[in-house]
């Protein structure tokens, strides 16, 4: 039977030291856990039929045990909830369950936190676009003639470069496995040439003089060229560059004939931008091999690409150069500055959008302004949580919302708080910014779960329950069986509710293992239709709302939004489910938030060695009702963010000239 996979902790065994107590854990495992797995689990989870991609028969050595860390966490959760083995299978006794759980706790307690091995990675498409824009002072855009009700991508970078697939972490900035193909290289070349040509155009004189200083009457001298090169290479490579690396660039430009100087300069700028030192992060990180703090420039990069998805600005560069960025007070001030600056919105637009799959909202409406209203609402809400130091759990339930005329009808009397919208003359349809309101009457709303766009992109209880389970609680599910089918409509003479018909659909024991976790969460949201509209009339008592438009034979039947979680906790509606998520299940919610935020910040999937740090931050955030800003500070100051393991001494390579 499929085992539910959980958590983001996977061992990165390459080049990392093994756990100090692996031998002890292995001996303990062989005596305590392996006999129980053999008796109750191996029949389904074996090499010939690894149900849920779990093969317990293949786990024999200490290294196997370490590498299966996320599996053990899933096993323990299943044993605690009595969801594994399935009901029709032979069941372990309570004492046997307790033995496995006790072994797992000893195993976890044996883990010592360690940073990851230092690995350069290529800039993601978003990071490359933002970095190129910040470097040159302008964006590369295409000219598009748009129809009134269409949306078009204007960024030349985004249009040309292949879309980044999510990495092992689930985020697109995890580019470690993305190959640098000839196609990508050619696109980089075209983008670089285009940017450089624009920089030297008449329209970009302001941006050019930011590098050269004032150009009197357009005269371009050797001094202007050298100044441009020195500023440009430092910013492009995002660190102080040794003089011996700069000298060859300057020399080649000075040696050029006067009439060729500009073209030679353009070529040198192109060389700088086509260098892996620009395209990749971390190639210039230098120092002795072993475990040590990241250098100040790497810290500046980690900070800016985490909070801005962009290169360090001049202030960060100066602080890295003079060594003050590593001072605790200076670093804390910089975290606050970056979060609250305009660039801090990237946390919502990139990190939160990828975590919560907000791009799926783009498929729910053919009306671009309406679709943008649905999509911008959660982005504005998350930006509010991040920048205004709101508690982590306001993600689930909040009295603040963001609406505009396209979404106002979903919020009843609370929509009266909107400033009156006056349509611009000659424009029939337009995208309208959101306004912040306080929820006073629309008690069914509040928090991310009940936003119209979230509900509309997750149509039906299965998608909604799965989204909450995976995105909010951090509990991934296996792929459903290929022949799962759809919920059958009422047959002639039947008048079953959707939920009654759904119970028939999920009667298969194999399916029920997952549905026991999905369905209660999804049915709590059945008060909302497929467009995110609230179905319950203000005059209806709880449990008396009727289903509308849910299929043949549904008219007039009551909606049942009650449910019971595998833990035994029950609720009657979404409000009570939110209460559970923010009280008894708050640690699970906060832990998932910590995991997702740290994984995005580190641009990688978390490992077993990150577990102690995640646990520590989760405990602090839970006990103090921590805010999003508290979390960002905790991650920036954490061991995985501030330290690294360097495999070879690179101090002698720092002065190597790659051109």
Helices and strands as residue ranges (DSSP letters): H 22-28, I 29-33, H 34-40, G 51-53, G 56-58, H 62-67, H 69-81, H 94-109, E 121-122, H 125-136, H 156-160, H 182-199, G 202-204, H 205-212, G 216-218, H 222-236, H 243-254, G 258-260, H 261-274, H 276-279, E 280-281, E 290-293, H 296-307, H 314-321, G 324-326, H 328-340, G 342-345, H 346-346, I 347-352, H 353-355, G 358-363, H 368-387, G 392-395, E 400-403, G 408-417, E 435-438, H 452-457, H 461-467, I 468-472, H 498-505, H 509-523, E 563-564, E 570-571, H 574-581, H 586-602, G 608-610, H 611-624, H 628-636, H 639-642, E 643-646, G 651-653
